[in-house]
């Protein structure tokens, strides 16, 4: 029986790909034991146990802030290396795979010191600090973007993509759920979502941008859990349906276009499915990585992009008309996006980890 430790944390962009990988491991090898390690005070502390996986918590901090804050973070990391070693020994890990977040560094360091095979998974185009710290001793590094070649040791790179792409590619449409959102058959459906919490600034300009919506389109507008005051934003516009949250996996197969941020998980999903998108990268993320995620698609003519500094009702309405009201353009963008998709990413990652564990068993 094999034992895999998965370390991830901080944001959904790190956690959901890790959960996707775990689900495929259990599907392909039901007897494999999986242990998650993450932060004790971030979303993984609730989300991982809620998905039924054992969870070991560490307390770590990012290398940001004042000199005192950074020193404290370094001391926490060093202390966590020792705790991680003890937990990995107790668990008997055959492999450790890190999906990023600052909690990944001490666990990967511990595994590498113990000669346990390690795999890095980098979801974004800009390599995270934790992954930089442990990349040289990793046995393999899985990436989604060519830009990572500028940082990682090239001989270790495997461009397998994001496991969430597989989950999206295999998702089945729930027709009842689709219709419960007020959406109708026979209309081109555009999903607008700016992350789980939404964006109040984008919500405000959307009112003007969608004022003269093409009647052939219907919009599912996800205003975000923190913006319930915007549920009446389009009151009276029968082709725009506003909800605080949507389970995208239940409706992706009925979505013709997206207006969204450029997070790694979202891009993995839309390319796996070939959904034409207008990307609005968040400028409030580390190293402006969403811009570089989006840039890769734009350079391949697989999406449109509007930077937030250029975002207004006019630029957005023009982009909507140029993409979603032009069938030939939509089809071209769809094909280009699909060509970038990695629908087998989760299976390919499981095969890679299997091979590394088998290699470790050989004398």
N, C-alpha and C positions, 0 to 999 in steps of 0.2 A: 504494500500500500504506500502510495506517494503522499508527501506532505508539502504543500506550497504555502508560503507566507506572502501575502500581498500587503504592501504598505502604500498608503495614499491618504491625502487629506487636504483640508482647507476649503476647497471649492468643488462644486459639482463637476467642473471640467476635469478634475483629477479623479473624482470618486466614481462617476457613472461609467467611464471606460473600464475602471477596475472591476466594478460589479458585472459589467458585460463579459469580461474575461472569465470571471469566476463562474458565471452561469454556464458558459460553454465548457469549462473544465468539468463541471459536475455533469453536464449532458454527455460528454464524450467519455469521461472516466468517473462514474458515480461513486467509486470507492475512495477517491482522492480526498484527503483531509485538507481543509483550507482554513487558515488563520489570517485575519486582518489585523494590522497595526495602524493606529492613527492617533490624532490629537485627542486629548480628553475634553477639550472645550470648543471643538468645531463641529460642523454638521455631520461628519462621519461618525461621531460618537453615538448619534441617534439613528442615522440612516443605515449603517452597516448591521447593527443588531436587528433593526426592523426588517431587514432582508434575510434574516435567519443565519447569519454567520457569526462565529466566535470573534470577539473583538478584544484586543489588548491595547490599553490606552497609555500614551506617553504625554508629557507636557513639554512642548517646544515652542520657540518663538522665532520669527523671521529676523534676518540680519538687517534691520532698518532702525531708524530713529537716532537718538543721541549715542555718543561713544559708550555711555554707561549701559544703554539699552542693548547695544551690539555685544558688549562684553558679557552681559547677562545671558544673551541668546547663545553665545559660544559655550559658556559654562553649562547651560541647560543641555546643549547638544552633546557635550562630552559625558555628562551624567547619563544621558539617554542611551549612549553607546553601550555602557555597561549593563543597563537594564534590558536593552534589546538582546545582548548576548545571552543573558540568563534565560530570557523567554524563548529565543530561538533554540537553545539547547534543550529546554524543557519540552518544547513542541517537537523537536527532532526534524527541523525543516530540511527538505531536500533541495529547495530552491527558493530564492527571494526575488520578487519582482516589484519594482518601485514605479508608481504612476505619478510621482511628483508631489509637490507641496513640501514645506520645510521639514516635516516629520520624516520624510523619506531618507534624508541624509544620514542620520545616526543609525538607522536600521540597516541600510545598505553598507555602511562602514563596518558595522558589527558582523554582518554576514561575510563580507570580504575578508575580514580578519580571521574568521573561522573557516575559511576556504569553502564556503557554501556558494554554489553558482548563483550569480546575480544577473538580472535583466533590467535595463532601464526602458521605460516607455515614455517617450516625449510626445505629447499631443499637439503642441504648438510649433509654430515656425521659428520662434525665438526660444533658445534653450534656457530652462530655468536654472536658478542658482544651485539648488540642491543636486540637480542632475550633473551640473558641471563639477561639483565637488567629488562625485563618485564615478565619473565616466571612465577614467583611465584603468580602473581595476574591474570594470564590468565585463562579463563574458559576452554579452550581446546588447545592442542598443537598437530599439525599435522606434522608427520615426514615421512621420506623416508628410513632411515637407523637405524638399531639396535644400532649403536654406540651412537646415541643421547640419548639412555636410561641412559648413564653414567652421563648425565648432567641434563636433564629435570626431573621434578617431575613425577614419573612413572604413578601415578593415573590420570594424565591429558593427557597422550600420546594417540594419535590415529594414527596408522601406515596406513595411507590412500594413501600415495604416492604423486606424482607431477601431477597437472592438465594437464601439457603438454603431459603426456602420453596418455590421452584421445584424445587430438587433433591429435596426431600422429596416434593412432589406427584407427581413423575415416577418416583419409586423403584418398583422392581418387587420383589414379595415372593419371596424364595428359600425355597421350601417345605422343601427339604432342610435348610437351615440352621435354620429355625424348629423343625423336629422334632428336630434334633441337640441342641438346648438342653433337651430333655426335655419340651417343650410338646406338648399334645395338642389335636386338633381337638374342637370342640363345647363347649369351656369358654371362659368370658369371661377374656381374658388381660390382666393388669395389669402394666405395666412400672414397676419402681421403680429410679430411678437418680439419684444425687446428684452428677453430674459425673464426669469421667473418673477422678479419684482417689478418689472416694467420700467418705463422711463417717463416721468411726468412731463419733462420738456418736450419729448417727441409726441406724447399724447396731445399736447396743446396745438402743435403745428399741424398734426394730422387732420384736425377739424377743417382747416382751410384746404389742405392738399387733396382731400377726398370729397370736397364740396361738389364737384362736377364729375362724379364717378361714372364711367361707362356703364350703362344699364346691363350690359352683357356680363359684367363682373359682379361677384358677391365677395364681401370681405368678412373674414373672421378676425376680429380685432381683440387681441389679448392685452388688456390694459395693465395687468400685473396685480399681484396680491396687495401691494402697498398703495394702490391707486383706485380703490373702490369708488372714490368720488367721481371717477371718470366713466362709470358704467352708463351714464346718460349722455355721454359726449356726442353721440350721433343720433339722438332721439329724433324720430321722424324720418330717418333715412332707412328705408326698408331693406336695402341690400347690404347694410353694414350691421353686423351682429357682434356685440361687445360682451366679453366674458373676462373674469379676473384670472382664470387659469384654464388650460386645456391639456388633455393627455394626448400629445402629438402622435404617439405610436398607434393610437386607435384611428387616426384620420389621415395619416401621411399619404396613404394610397389614393386619397381623393383630393389632395392638394395640388393645384396647378402652378402656384407660384408662392414665393416667400418674400417678405420684407422683414429683416431680422439683423441682429448683431452678428459678429463673425467669430464667435467662440468655437473652439476646436470640435466640440461635440456636435454643434449645429452643422458645421461644414462637413463633418464626416457623414452625417445623416443625409444632408441634401445632395451630396455628390453620389452617395450610394444609391439614391433614388432618382437622381437626375432631375431635381426640382430647380427651375430657373429662379434666381433670387436677386433682390436688390439688397446689398449688404451695407450696413451702417455700423462700422467698427466702433466699439467703445474706446474712447481715449483715456479712460480711467483705469486701465489695467497695466500690469507690469510690463515694462519695455515696449509699450504700444504694440503688443504681439497680435492683437486682433487686426490691426491694419495690415501686417505682413501676411496673416492668414488669408485675408480677403484679396490682397494684391496678387497672390499666386493664382487664384481663380480668375481674376480680371485679366491677368496676362495671358491666360489660356482661353479667353473669351467664354468663360464658363459662369460668369456672373457680372452684374453691374455693381458699382460701389459709389456711395456718397459719404465722404468724411463728415463727421459731425460739425466741423467748423464751416462746412459748405451747405449744411442741411437747412432748408427752409421749405415753405409750402410750394414754391415755384420749382425748385430743383427736384423735389420728390414727385410732384405731379407730372413733370416732364419725363422722369425716369419710368414712372408707371405707364405712361402713354407709349414710351419708346420700347418697352419690353412686353408688358402684359396685354397691350392692345395690338400687338404685331405678331400674328401667328408664326410667320417664318422666322422672326428673330427668336421667339420663344423656343421653337423647335431646335434651332441651331445652338442656343445656349443650353438647352436640355441635353443634347447629345454631347456637348463638350464637358458639361458637369459630370455626366454619367461616365465618360471616359476617364475621369479622375477618381472615380469611386473605388473603394476597396471593400466590396461586399463580403469578402471571405476573411476579413482582417482577424476576427476572433478565432476562427479555425486555424489560420496560419500561425497565430501567436501561441495557441495551444500546442501545435506541432513543434514549434521552436523550443518551447519549454520542455516538452517531452524528450526531445533530442538531447538537450543539455543535461537532463537528469539521467538519461541512459548513459551518456558519456561519463558522468561522474561515477557510475556503478562499475565501469570497466576497470580492471586492474592496471 
